[in-house]
Amino acid sequence: MILTLDLTSDVPLYLQLRDRITEGIAEGALVEGSPLPATRALAADFGINFHTVNKAYALLRQQGLIRLNRKTGAVVAAAAAADPVFHAEWTARARTLLAEAIARGVPADDVLAACQTMLASFHTPQTKDSP
């Protein structure tokens, strides 16, 4: 997986890293056990401070998306079921993003189409009821 950052963005670099890795997991490019680059190596690749990468990895660990180990480094964790607290927080964040789109004049049909396109791009495991 190739990570890209926008060094001119208003979004902090550690959040961009967290977002790109989260997207990689959702898209199936990063699966359980996939190793992530060492913090110093990734920082050197982007020409950023390694503490920035550490902060991104710490957030991903707190969110249960990666495991950190001194021997193996950072690896993608097993997918966990969404808990009720996460679901409530996620719903609130999604509501705000959707409200921002509507408040800025994006037609509801365009918002819905964009959401469907993005969801379709993510790898979702087949359930027992799926064909």
C-alpha positions as CSV (number, residue, x, y, z in Angstrom):
1,M,0.0,0.0,0.0
2,I,1.3,3.4,-0.9
3,L,0.6,6.2,1.7
4,T,0.2,9.8,0.5
5,L,0.3,12.9,2.6
6,D,-0.6,16.5,1.8
7,L,2.1,18.5,3.5
8,T,0.2,21.7,2.7
9,S,-3.1,20.6,4.1
10,D,-4.6,22.1,7.2
11,V,-5.2,18.6,8.5
12,P,-2.4,17.6,10.9
13,L,0.0,15.0,9.4
14,Y,-0.6,12.4,12.2
15,L,-4.3,12.5,11.4
16,Q,-3.6,12.1,7.7
17,L,-1.5,9.1,8.4
18,R,-4.1,7.6,10.7
19,D,-6.8,8.2,8.0
20,R,-4.8,6.7,5.2
21,I,-3.9,3.6,7.2
22,T,-7.6,3.2,8.4
23,E,-8.7,3.5,4.7
24,G,-6.1,0.9,3.7
25,I,-7.6,-1.5,6.3
26,A,-11.1,-0.8,5.2
27,E,-10.2,-1.3,1.5
28,G,-8.5,-4.6,2.2
29,A,-5.0,-3.4,1.2
30,L,-3.9,-3.9,4.8
31,V,-5.2,-7.1,6.4
32,E,-4.7,-8.7,9.8
33,G,-1.0,-9.2,10.5
34,S,0.2,-6.8,7.8
35,P,3.3,-5.0,9.0
36,L,3.4,-1.3,8.9
37,P,6.7,0.6,8.3
38,A,8.9,1.4,11.3
39,T,8.2,4.9,12.6
40,R,11.7,6.2,11.8
41,A,11.6,4.7,8.3
42,L,8.2,6.1,7.5
43,A,9.1,9.5,8.9
44,A,12.3,9.5,6.8
45,D,10.3,8.6,3.7
46,F,8.0,11.6,4.2
47,G,10.7,13.9,5.6
48,I,8.7,14.4,8.8
49,N,9.4,14.0,12.5
50,F,9.2,10.4,13.8
51,H,7.1,11.6,16.7
52,T,4.4,12.5,14.2
53,V,4.3,8.8,13.0
54,N,4.4,7.7,16.7
55,K,1.3,9.8,17.4
56,A,-0.6,8.3,14.4
57,Y,0.4,4.8,15.4
58,A,-0.7,5.5,19.0
59,L,-4.1,6.7,17.8
60,L,-4.5,3.6,15.7
61,R,-3.6,1.4,18.6
62,Q,-6.1,3.1,20.9
63,Q,-8.7,2.6,18.2
64,G,-7.8,-1.1,18.1
65,L,-6.8,-1.1,14.5
66,I,-3.1,-2.0,15.0
67,R,-0.9,-3.8,17.6
68,L,2.4,-2.4,18.7
69,N,5.1,-4.8,19.8
70,R,8.8,-4.1,20.4
71,K,9.8,-7.2,18.4
72,T,7.4,-7.1,15.5
73,G,6.7,-3.4,15.3
74,A,3.3,-2.2,14.2
75,V,1.0,-4.7,12.6
76,V,-2.7,-4.6,11.6
77,A,-4.9,-6.0,14.4
78,A,-7.8,-8.5,13.9
79,A,-11.1,-6.8,13.1
80,A,-13.2,-6.3,16.1
81,A,-16.9,-6.0,16.4
82,A,-18.1,-2.4,16.7
83,D,-19.1,-1.7,20.3
84,P,-22.1,0.5,21.2
85,V,-19.9,3.4,22.3
86,F,-18.0,3.5,19.0
87,H,-21.2,3.2,17.1
88,A,-22.7,6.2,18.9
89,E,-19.6,8.3,18.4
90,W,-19.3,7.4,14.8
91,T,-22.9,8.2,14.1
92,A,-22.4,11.7,15.7
93,R,-19.3,12.3,13.5
94,A,-21.1,11.1,10.4
95,R,-24.1,13.3,11.1
96,T,-21.9,16.4,11.4
97,L,-20.1,15.6,8.1
98,L,-23.4,15.1,6.3
99,A,-24.8,18.3,7.8
100,E,-21.7,20.2,6.7
101,A,-22.2,18.9,3.1
102,I,-25.9,19.9,3.1
103,A,-25.1,23.3,4.7
104,R,-22.6,24.0,2.0
105,G,-25.1,23.3,-0.7
106,V,-24.2,19.8,-1.8
107,P,-27.5,18.1,-3.0
108,A,-28.7,15.2,-0.8
109,D,-28.6,12.9,-3.9
110,D,-24.9,13.8,-4.4
111,V,-24.1,13.1,-0.8
112,L,-25.9,9.7,-0.9
113,A,-24.2,8.8,-4.2
114,A,-20.8,9.7,-2.7
115,C,-21.4,7.6,0.4
116,Q,-22.5,4.6,-1.7
117,T,-19.4,4.9,-3.9
118,M,-17.1,5.1,-0.9
119,L,-18.8,2.2,0.8
120,A,-18.5,0.1,-2.3
121,S,-14.7,0.7,-2.4
122,F,-14.2,-0.9,1.0
123,H,-13.6,-4.5,1.6
124,T,-16.4,-6.0,3.6
125,P,-16.3,-9.6,4.8
126,Q,-19.0,-11.8,3.6
127,T,-21.5,-12.8,6.2
128,K,-23.1,-16.3,6.5
129,D,-26.2,-15.0,4.8
130,S,-24.3,-13.6,1.8
131,P,-24.3,-15.6,-1.4
